[in-house]
Protein backbone atom coordinates (compact mmCIF):
# COMPACT_ATOMS: atom_id res chain seq x y z
CA UNK A 1 0.00 0.00 0.00
CA UNK A 2 2.94 2.33 -0.23
CA UNK A 3 5.22 3.50 -3.03
CA UNK A 4 8.52 4.44 -1.47
CA UNK A 5 7.74 6.92 1.28
CA UNK A 6 4.40 7.93 -0.25
CA UNK A 7 1.25 6.01 0.75
CA UNK A 8 -1.39 5.00 -1.78
CA UNK A 9 -4.26 7.43 -2.13
CA UNK A 10 -6.74 4.88 -3.48
CA UNK A 11 -6.58 1.17 -4.05
CA UNK A 12 -9.37 -0.08 -6.30
CA UNK A 13 -9.43 -3.45 -8.02
CA UNK A 14 -11.20 -6.79 -8.33
CA UNK A 15 -10.67 -9.54 -5.79
CA UNK A 16 -11.23 -13.00 -7.27
CA UNK A 17 -10.46 -15.79 -4.85
CA UNK A 18 -11.98 -19.23 -5.25
CA UNK A 19 -15.66 -19.59 -6.04
CA UNK A 20 -16.94 -17.31 -3.28
CA UNK A 21 -15.01 -14.05 -3.54
CA UNK A 22 -15.68 -12.04 -6.69
CA UNK A 23 -15.91 -8.44 -5.62
CA UNK A 24 -14.47 -5.02 -6.27
CA UNK A 25 -12.25 -3.51 -3.59
CA UNK A 26 -12.02 0.26 -3.28
CA UNK A 27 -9.67 1.02 -0.42
CA UNK A 28 -9.26 4.73 0.20
CA UNK A 29 -6.57 6.48 2.19
CA UNK A 30 -7.94 9.24 4.39
CA UNK A 31 -5.55 10.98 6.76
CA UNK A 32 -3.04 8.10 6.47
CA UNK A 33 -5.59 5.47 7.37
CA UNK A 34 -7.04 2.91 4.97
CA UNK A 35 -10.79 2.45 4.64
CA UNK A 36 -12.39 -0.35 2.57
CA UNK A 37 -15.72 0.13 0.85
CA UNK A 38 -18.68 -1.27 2.79
CA UNK A 39 -20.97 -1.68 -0.22
CA UNK A 40 -20.59 -5.00 -2.02
CA UNK A 41 -19.74 -4.54 -5.71
CA UNK A 42 -19.47 -7.66 -7.84
CA UNK A 43 -16.78 -7.75 -10.51
CA UNK A 44 -17.05 -9.53 -13.84
CA UNK A 45 -15.43 -12.92 -14.25
CA UNK A 46 -16.07 -14.26 -17.73
CA UNK A 47 -12.64 -14.45 -19.32
CA UNK A 48 -13.02 -11.26 -21.35
CA UNK A 49 -11.47 -7.83 -21.13
CA UNK A 50 -13.43 -5.32 -19.07
CA UNK A 51 -13.25 -1.60 -18.50
CA UNK A 52 -13.34 -0.36 -14.91
CA UNK A 53 -13.93 3.23 -13.86
CA UNK A 54 -13.88 4.92 -10.46
CA UNK A 55 -15.20 8.48 -10.25
CA UNK A 56 -14.62 10.58 -7.13
CA UNK A 57 -16.41 13.92 -7.17
CA UNK A 58 -15.71 17.04 -5.14
CA UNK A 59 -19.24 16.95 -3.69
CA UNK A 60 -18.23 13.72 -1.86
CA UNK A 61 -20.16 11.43 -4.18
CA UNK A 62 -18.71 8.55 -6.13
CA UNK A 63 -19.57 6.25 -9.00
CA UNK A 64 -18.18 2.89 -10.14
CA UNK A 65 -18.55 1.78 -13.74
CA UNK A 66 -17.81 -1.50 -15.44
CA UNK A 67 -17.69 -1.37 -19.23
CA UNK A 68 -18.85 2.25 -19.08
CA UNK A 69 -22.05 1.28 -17.28
CA UNK A 70 -22.70 2.32 -13.69
CA UNK A 71 -22.76 -0.56 -11.19
CA UNK A 72 -22.56 1.39 -7.93
CA UNK A 73 -22.84 4.96 -6.69
CA UNK A 74 -23.48 6.87 -3.51
CA UNK A 75 -22.06 9.21 -0.90
CA UNK A 76 -18.51 8.60 0.31
CA UNK A 77 -19.40 9.14 3.96
CA UNK A 78 -22.16 6.52 3.75
CA UNK A 79 -20.13 3.75 2.14
CA UNK A 80 -16.77 4.34 3.88
CA UNK A 81 -16.20 4.89 7.58
CA UNK A 82 -14.12 8.04 7.12
CA UNK A 83 -16.08 10.04 9.69
CA UNK A 84 -18.33 9.28 12.63
CA UNK A 85 -22.00 8.92 11.63
CA UNK A 86 -24.01 12.13 11.32
CA UNK A 87 -26.77 10.80 13.57
CA UNK A 88 -26.69 8.29 16.42
CA UNK A 89 -29.23 6.58 18.66
CA UNK A 90 -30.26 8.77 21.55
CA UNK A 91 -28.49 7.23 24.58
CA UNK A 92 -31.03 8.85 26.93
CA UNK A 93 -33.94 6.91 25.46
CA UNK A 94 -34.48 3.23 26.24
CA UNK A 95 -36.87 0.75 24.68
CA UNK A 96 -40.06 0.45 26.78
CA UNK A 97 -40.12 -2.71 28.85
CA UNK A 98 -43.53 -3.70 27.51
CA UNK A 99 -42.44 -3.32 23.88
CA UNK A 100 -42.75 -6.73 22.20
CA UNK A 101 -40.61 -7.09 19.09
CA UNK A 102 -40.90 -10.87 18.60
CA UNK A 103 -42.95 -11.59 15.49
CA UNK A 104 -43.65 -15.21 16.52
CA UNK A 105 -43.94 -17.04 19.82
CA UNK A 106 -44.26 -20.67 20.93
CA UNK A 107 -47.77 -22.04 20.80
CA UNK A 108 -48.72 -22.49 24.49
CA UNK A 109 -51.31 -25.15 23.54
CA UNK A 110 -48.87 -27.32 21.61
CA UNK A 111 -47.64 -30.38 23.52
CA UNK A 112 -45.02 -32.98 22.79
CA UNK A 113 -46.47 -36.23 21.30
CA UNK A 114 -46.38 -39.23 23.58
CA UNK A 115 -44.43 -41.31 21.06
CA UNK A 116 -41.73 -38.69 20.70
CA UNK A 117 -38.47 -40.51 21.42
CA UNK A 118 -35.96 -38.10 22.88
CA UNK A 119 -33.14 -40.64 23.18
CA UNK A 120 -30.54 -39.90 20.53
CA UNK A 121 -28.52 -43.10 21.17
CA UNK A 122 -29.58 -46.59 22.26
CA UNK A 123 -27.64 -49.60 23.54
CA UNK A 124 -26.65 -52.19 20.95
CA UNK A 125 -28.21 -55.29 22.55
CA UNK A 126 -26.85 -57.48 19.76
CA UNK A 127 -23.24 -56.76 20.62
CA UNK A 128 -21.22 -59.45 22.42
CA UNK A 129 -18.21 -59.12 24.64
CA UNK A 130 -14.99 -59.99 22.71
CA UNK A 131 -13.28 -63.18 23.85
CA UNK A 132 -9.95 -61.41 24.28
CA UNK A 133 -11.40 -58.60 26.39
CA UNK A 134 -9.36 -58.08 29.58
CA UNK A 135 -11.44 -56.46 32.33
CA UNK A 136 -8.35 -55.74 34.38
CA UNK A 137 -6.50 -53.88 31.66
CA UNK A 138 -9.40 -52.54 29.64
CA UNK A 139 -12.04 -52.03 32.29
CA UNK A 140 -15.53 -53.44 32.54
CA UNK A 141 -16.91 -54.11 29.06
CA UNK A 142 -20.04 -52.23 28.11
CA UNK A 143 -22.26 -52.60 25.11
CA UNK A 144 -21.69 -49.87 22.54
CA UNK A 145 -24.25 -47.24 21.67
CA UNK A 146 -26.01 -46.90 18.34
CA UNK A 147 -27.71 -43.96 16.70
CA UNK A 148 -31.39 -44.25 17.45
CA UNK A 149 -33.22 -44.51 14.09
CA UNK A 150 -36.34 -43.14 15.77
CA UNK A 151 -34.59 -40.06 17.08
CA UNK A 152 -36.38 -36.96 15.77
CA UNK A 153 -34.31 -34.30 17.43
CA UNK A 154 -35.20 -32.05 20.29
CA UNK A 155 -38.92 -31.35 20.36
CA UNK A 156 -39.94 -27.75 20.01
CA UNK A 157 -43.45 -26.32 20.05
CA UNK A 158 -44.70 -24.84 16.81
CA UNK A 159 -44.62 -21.10 16.28
CA UNK A 160 -47.67 -18.87 16.00
CA UNK A 161 -47.99 -15.14 15.25
CA UNK A 162 -47.41 -13.01 18.31
CA UNK A 163 -50.65 -11.13 19.06
CA UNK A 164 -48.67 -8.50 21.00
CA UNK A 165 -46.07 -7.90 18.29
CA UNK A 166 -45.46 -4.19 17.75
CA UNK A 167 -42.66 -4.35 15.21
CA UNK A 168 -39.03 -3.27 15.52
CA UNK A 169 -38.69 -0.50 18.04
CA UNK A 170 -37.55 2.71 16.31
CA UNK A 171 -34.77 4.07 18.45
CA UNK A 172 -34.96 7.88 18.36
CA UNK A 173 -31.84 9.47 16.90
CA UNK A 174 -30.04 12.70 17.58
CA UNK A 175 -27.27 14.66 15.90
CA UNK A 176 -23.87 13.13 16.66
CA UNK A 177 -21.96 15.69 18.77
CA UNK A 178 -18.59 14.37 17.60
CA UNK A 179 -19.41 14.51 13.90
CA UNK A 180 -17.52 17.22 12.03
CA UNK A 181 -17.75 17.53 8.21
CA UNK A 182 -14.45 17.29 6.38
CA UNK A 183 -14.08 18.93 2.98
CA UNK A 184 -10.83 17.11 2.24
CA UNK A 185 -12.62 13.83 1.53
CA UNK A 186 -12.13 12.77 -2.11
CA UNK A 187 -9.42 15.38 -2.73
CA UNK A 188 -6.05 13.95 -3.85
CA UNK A 189 -3.45 16.25 -5.32
CA UNK A 190 -0.55 15.57 -7.67
CA UNK A 191 -0.91 11.85 -8.25
CA UNK A 192 2.39 10.97 -9.87
CA UNK A 193 2.64 7.18 -9.89
CA UNK A 194 0.32 4.25 -10.40
CA UNK A 195 1.59 1.16 -8.61
CA UNK A 196 0.20 -2.33 -9.06
CA UNK A 197 0.19 -4.64 -6.06
CA UNK A 198 -0.86 -7.98 -7.55
CA UNK A 199 -1.89 -11.07 -5.62
CA UNK A 200 -1.43 -14.16 -7.73
CA UNK A 201 -3.78 -17.07 -7.10
CA UNK A 202 -3.21 -20.74 -7.87
CA UNK A 203 -6.39 -21.36 -9.80
CA UNK A 204 -6.44 -21.13 -13.55
CA UNK A 205 -7.55 -17.74 -14.78
CA UNK A 206 -8.95 -16.54 -18.05
CA UNK A 207 -6.61 -14.90 -20.52
CA UNK A 208 -8.51 -11.67 -20.47
CA UNK A 209 -9.75 -10.27 -17.21
CA UNK A 210 -8.69 -7.02 -15.80
CA UNK A 211 -8.81 -4.94 -12.66
CA UNK A 212 -10.94 -2.13 -11.64
CA UNK A 213 -8.70 0.74 -11.21
CA UNK A 214 -10.95 3.63 -11.72
CA UNK A 215 -11.58 3.91 -15.31
CA UNK A 216 -9.87 1.03 -16.88
CA UNK A 217 -10.23 1.08 -20.61
CA UNK A 218 -9.65 -2.32 -22.08
CA UNK A 219 -9.22 -5.40 -20.17
CA UNK A 220 -6.16 -5.10 -18.51
CA UNK A 221 -6.20 -1.45 -18.92
CA UNK A 222 -7.32 0.45 -15.94
CA UNK A 223 -7.86 4.15 -16.18
CA UNK A 224 -8.94 6.35 -13.37
CA UNK A 225 -11.26 9.28 -13.28
CA UNK A 226 -10.58 11.72 -10.48
CA UNK A 227 -12.73 14.70 -9.59
CA UNK A 228 -10.63 16.46 -6.95
CA UNK A 229 -9.95 20.19 -6.73
CA UNK A 230 -6.47 19.98 -8.24
CA UNK A 231 -6.87 17.99 -11.47
CA UNK A 232 -4.08 15.64 -12.39
CA UNK A 233 -3.96 13.10 -15.14
CA UNK A 234 -1.85 10.09 -15.90
CA UNK A 235 -1.61 8.49 -19.28
CA UNK A 236 0.15 9.25 -22.53
CA UNK A 237 3.51 7.85 -23.53
CA UNK A 238 6.06 10.64 -23.24
CA UNK A 239 5.51 11.85 -19.67
CA UNK A 240 4.88 15.40 -20.88
CA UNK A 241 1.65 17.18 -21.64
CA UNK A 242 -1.34 14.84 -21.42
CA UNK A 243 -4.12 14.56 -23.99
CA UNK A 244 -6.48 16.84 -22.10
CA UNK A 245 -3.93 19.56 -21.48
CA UNK A 246 -2.89 18.98 -17.86
CA UNK A 247 0.79 18.75 -16.91
CA UNK A 248 2.31 15.49 -15.83
CA UNK A 249 2.06 14.93 -12.06
CA UNK A 250 5.19 15.36 -10.01
CA UNK A 251 4.44 13.79 -6.62
CA UNK A 252 4.68 10.05 -6.20
CA UNK A 253 1.48 8.35 -5.17
CA UNK A 254 0.63 4.69 -5.35
CA UNK A 255 -2.24 2.55 -6.49
CA UNK A 256 -2.88 -1.03 -5.60
CA UNK A 257 -4.78 -3.63 -7.59
CA UNK A 258 -6.44 -6.35 -5.55
CA UNK A 259 -6.46 -9.23 -8.01
CA UNK A 260 -6.12 -12.86 -7.05
CA UNK A 261 -5.58 -14.17 -10.56
CA UNK A 262 -2.40 -14.51 -12.57
CA UNK A 263 -2.13 -14.00 -16.30
CA UNK A 264 -3.79 -10.60 -16.14
CA UNK A 265 -2.62 -7.75 -18.35
CA UNK A 266 -2.85 -4.08 -17.37
CA UNK A 267 -2.80 -1.21 -19.85
CA UNK A 268 -4.36 2.12 -20.78
CA UNK A 269 -4.25 3.77 -17.38
CA UNK A 270 -5.87 7.18 -17.18
CA UNK A 271 -6.21 9.78 -14.44
CA UNK A 272 -8.28 12.77 -15.47
CA UNK A 273 -10.75 15.32 -14.14
CA UNK A 274 -13.14 14.91 -17.08
CA UNK A 275 -15.80 12.21 -16.92
CA UNK A 276 -16.57 12.76 -20.59
CA UNK A 277 -12.96 12.32 -21.65
CA UNK A 278 -12.62 9.22 -19.50
CA UNK A 279 -15.65 7.62 -21.14
CA UNK A 280 -14.41 8.53 -24.62
CA UNK A 281 -10.97 7.15 -23.82
CA UNK A 282 -12.56 3.88 -22.76
CA UNK A 283 -14.58 3.67 -25.96
CA UNK A 284 -11.47 4.34 -28.04
CA UNK A 285 -9.42 1.63 -26.32
CA UNK A 286 -11.48 -1.13 -24.73
CA UNK A 287 -14.45 -0.31 -26.94
CA UNK A 288 -12.44 -0.95 -30.10
CA UNK A 289 -11.25 -4.38 -29.00
CA UNK A 290 -14.18 -5.95 -27.12
CA UNK A 291 -15.99 -7.34 -30.17
CA UNK A 292 -12.86 -8.58 -32.00
CA UNK A 293 -11.82 -10.23 -28.74
CA UNK A 294 -15.13 -12.09 -28.51
CA UNK A 295 -14.82 -13.23 -32.13
CA UNK A 296 -11.26 -14.38 -31.53
CA UNK A 297 -12.38 -16.28 -28.44
CA UNK A 298 -15.14 -18.02 -30.41
CA UNK A 299 -12.63 -18.94 -33.12
CA UNK A 300 -10.26 -20.37 -30.51
CA UNK A 301 -13.10 -22.44 -29.03
CA UNK A 302 -13.99 -23.85 -32.44
CA UNK A 303 -10.35 -24.67 -33.22
CA UNK A 304 -9.96 -26.39 -29.87
CA UNK A 305 -13.10 -28.44 -30.51
CA UNK A 306 -11.65 -29.53 -33.85
CA UNK A 307 -8.37 -30.52 -32.22
CA UNK A 308 -10.23 -32.43 -29.52
CA UNK A 309 -12.29 -34.25 -32.14
CA UNK A 310 -9.12 -35.14 -34.03
CA UNK A 311 -7.52 -36.50 -30.84
CA UNK A 312 -10.60 -38.64 -30.18
CA UNK A 313 -10.50 -40.02 -33.72
CA UNK A 314 -6.83 -40.94 -33.30
CA UNK A 315 -7.70 -42.95 -30.19
CA UNK A 316 -10.41 -44.91 -32.05
CA UNK A 317 -9.05 -48.27 -33.43
CA UNK A 318 -8.62 -48.09 -37.16
CA UNK A 319 -10.13 -50.92 -39.26
CA UNK A 320 -11.28 -51.32 -42.82
CA UNK A 321 -14.71 -52.66 -43.63
CA UNK A 322 -14.97 -54.05 -47.15
CA UNK A 323 -17.94 -52.56 -48.89
CA UNK A 324 -19.84 -54.79 -51.34
CA UNK A 325 -21.23 -52.94 -54.35
CA UNK A 326 -25.02 -52.66 -54.39
CA UNK A 327 -25.32 -54.50 -57.75
CA UNK A 328 -23.27 -57.40 -56.41
CA UNK A 329 -25.45 -57.57 -53.30
CA UNK A 330 -28.58 -57.66 -55.46
CA UNK A 331 -27.16 -60.50 -57.58
CA UNK A 332 -26.32 -62.53 -54.47
CA UNK A 333 -29.83 -62.08 -53.15
CA UNK A 334 -31.33 -63.14 -56.50
CA UNK A 335 -29.07 -66.23 -56.68
CA UNK A 336 -30.03 -67.17 -53.17
CA UNK A 337 -33.72 -66.77 -53.95
CA UNK A 338 -33.45 -68.94 -57.10
CA UNK A 339 -31.57 -71.62 -55.15
CA UNK A 340 -34.24 -71.66 -52.47
CA UNK A 341 -36.97 -72.05 -55.11
CA UNK A 342 -35.00 -74.92 -56.70
CA UNK A 343 -34.88 -76.73 -53.38
CA UNK A 344 -38.59 -76.40 -53.03
URMOPE-V665643 format. One line per field, one symbol per residue. ss: DSSP state (H for helix, E for strand, L for the rest). phi: phi as a letter, one per 30 degrees, with the letter a starting at -180 (. if undefined). burial: I if it has 16 or more other ideal C-beta (glycine too) atoms within 10 Angstrom, else O. Layout:
BEGIN
ss=???
phi=???
burial=???
END
This chain:
BEGIN
ss=LEELLEEEEEEEEEEEELLLEEEEEEEEEELLEEELLLLLLELLLLLLLLLEEEEELLLLEEEEEELLEEEEEEEHHHHLLLLLLLEEELLLLLLLLLLLLLLEEELLLLLLLLLLLLLLEEELLLLLLLLLLLHHHHLLLLLLEEELLLLLLLLLLLEEELLLLLLLLLLLEEELLLLLLLLLLLLLLLLLLLLLLLELLLLLLLLLLLLLLLLELLLLLLLEEELLLLLLEELLLLLLLLLLLLLELLLLLEELLLLELLLLLLLLLLEELLHHHHHHHHHHLHHHHHHHHHHHHHHHHHHHHHHHHHHHHHHLLLLLLLLLLHHHHHHHHHHHHHHHHHHL
phi=.bciccdddbbcldbcbicccbbcdbcccbhibcbdddddbdccbbicdbccbccccddicbaccbhibdcaalceddcbcdbdddbbddddccdedcdcccdbbdddcdbdedddccddbbdddddbdddcdcdddciddbddcbdddcdciddbddcbeddcdciddddecbdddcdbebdddicbchdcbcccccccccddcddbabdceeccdiehadbccbcddcdbbblibcicddecjcdddccdbcbbcdbcacidcbahdbbbccddddddddddceddcddeddddddddddddddddddddddddedaccdcceedddddddddddddddddd
burial=OOIOOOOIIIIIIIIIOOOOOOIIIIIIIIOOOOIOIOOOIOIIOOOIIIIIIIIIIOOIIIIIIIIIOOIIOIOIIOIIOIIOOOOOOOOOOOOOOOOOOOOOOOOOOOOOOOOOOOOOOOOOOOOOOOOOOOOOOOOOOOOOOOOOOOOOOOOOOOOOOOOOOOOOOOOOOOOOOOOOOOOOIIIIOOIIOIIIIOOOOOOOIIOIIIIIIIIIIIIIIIIIIIIIOOIIIIIOOOOOOIOIOIOOIOOOIIIIIIIIIOOIOIIIIIIIIIIOIIIOIIOOIIIOIIOOIOOOIOOOOOOOOOOOOOOOOOOOOOOOOOOOOOOOOOOOOOOOOOOOOOOO
END
